Amino acid sequence: MQVHKYDVVIVGAGGAGMRAAIESGQRAHTAVLTKLYPTRSHTGAAQGGMCAALANVEEDNWEWHTFDTIKGGDYLVDQDAAEIMAKEAIDAVLDLEKMGLPFNRTPEGKIDQRRFGGHTRDHGKAPVRRACYAADRTGHMILQTLYQNCVKHNVEFYNEYYALDLLTVEEEATREDGSTYLQKRVAGVVSYDLATGELHVFQAKSVVFASGGAGKVFKTTSNAHTLTGDGMGIAFRRGIPLEDMEFVQFHPTGLAGLGILLSEAARGEGGILRNSEGERFMERYAPTIKDLAPRDIVARSMANEVREGRGCGPDKDYVLLDLTHLEPAHIDAKLPDITEFARTYLGVEPYTEPVPVFPTAHYVMGGVPTNIQGEVHQDNDHTIPGLYAAGEVACVSVHGSNRLGTNSLLDINVFGKRAGTYAAEYAKTADFVDLPENPLVETQALLDNVRQADGTERIAAIRKDLQDTMDANMQVFRTGDTIKKAVKDIEGLRERYANISIQDKGKRFNLDLLEAVELGFLLDLAEVMSVSALGREESRGGHFREDFPDRDDERFMKHSMVYKDETAEMQGIKGLRFDTKPVTFTRYQPMERKY
């Protein structure tokens, strides 16, 4: 057994992981485990910008940003976390500037800013220019900048090491009232080296999960093939709850039929959504800010236009993003990548033709529950000493039921920095926890079971059927019947998963093996998403129930918490336990969400 000892181990080398590593690496002996070479992480696909109330272009302040975040999240946002994110946004952008990120500039040399959906001035009166950007390659620039600074600070990377298990021990702890409970403590992580097929144990005082989202639960998605929810799945299997998993964001402007993302920056620069009649239909749905309404509203509006027969194309199954009224020089300066995507993948020339678009699964608002220090909760009342999470894998909850555009790149920088700082500070005074006896036994059994399985089912076929049912039944519009259909289909897919076999039985670079493991995580997460959605009998943010079309603050102004518990049952599914957690309010009370 190969054991490595570090003060801090970070799982994931996207924006959140590397921002954490920059802070941790300067304070403690730090390692980063990543299934991809760091600069291939999915943060690099983010296009439009990172918001902060710099007020470089027009009047703005962090309180307006906080309000927009809370209102955009349909009031399911924890307001203390939103305030911290909006306040610390300014320093987060300036930190990146000092690290060398090449932001677009105003003629005066300041960081330029543009409009983005849901960002307003004066608490919703008009759009505001708040998104700091580097053309439409902002995420790419952030990823490169963070990696360069990790190298500068001698952070150690273990590339193509797949984290497959979290090692924890349970100790008896005492509450303030004198009662006792079993507290989890972190011992380390088990990782699979893709190059050799060997398992490695990373013993650590602190572990930071920053492993990204789970968009590959869906067929039509902007997410890369690697976003299979591994970190969420590992935590869930270790008894850690998942919060608000019913809330998945569908980005309005995916290339029709493909899901490849066209940034909201296109609408921020003046792009207009039109239906088959040439109408700018968002004027009917959001009269004040039109095409720059929050993403859940725009996505539903687009889907509704198609459902009511005003879609475009031979099958009337998409709408059009019109940039033709913009100057070609302006498009080239501000939107070079997304226009090239339209040319490459659809054969459309954005200078002269509108681009076919339709919503695509983009971002999971839920995840591993954390507090504002990035500490992971084992239940509503207790955190797990030494375990932290940041980025899309985590739910702090600054996004509530709908994330505003550009708040994700902000989230990874603000809470990635916080998680790395607090993890390193904890490691300074903590001792290593003794590893469990035989720490590899469960992971080895998992891999052996897959490698030695001789069933008749293929991984790719099960994954396709999972993605098809989630697209059909759990997308922009849902009903109790469609969600139940998804749950039933997932049960059937679990039975098929027990009868799999893989072709590659070897050790080295066995992606066949790892795709089978990833499919197991996807099945777990799809089930949690579906049963959570079934239990939330209201419509809020990214979760729209046609059989319960109204927001119900009296019954559902609370976070959903789902636990893996073999003794429990939830919505007819054995092995799941449901709980709730109150939403944190500071200054903003729920109100009607008009734009």
LINKARA-V573309 format. One line per field, one symbol per residue. ss: DSSP state (h for helix, s for strand, l for the rest). Layout:
ss: ???
//
This chain:
ss: lsssssssssslllhhhhhhhhhhhllllssssslllhhhlhhhhllllssllllllllllhhhhhhhhhhhllllllhhhhhhhhhhhhhhhhhhhhhlllllslllllslsssssssssllllssssssslllllhhhhhhhhhhhhhhhlllsssslsssssssssssssslllllsssssssssssssslllllssssssssssslllllhhhlllsllllllllhhhhhhhhllllssllllsssssssslllllslllhhhhlllssslllllllhhhhllllhhhllhhhhhhhhhhhhhllllslllllssssslllllhhhhhhhlhhhhhhhhhhhllllllllssssssssssllssssllllssslllllssssssslhhhsslllllllllllhhhhhhhhhhhhhhhhhhhhhhhlllllllllllhhhhhhhhhhhhllllslhhhhhhhhhhhhhhhllllslhhhhhhhhhhhhhhhhhhllsllllllllllhhhhhhhhhhhhhhhhhhhhhhhhhllllsllslsllsllllhhhhlsssssssssssssllsssssssssslllllllllllll
//
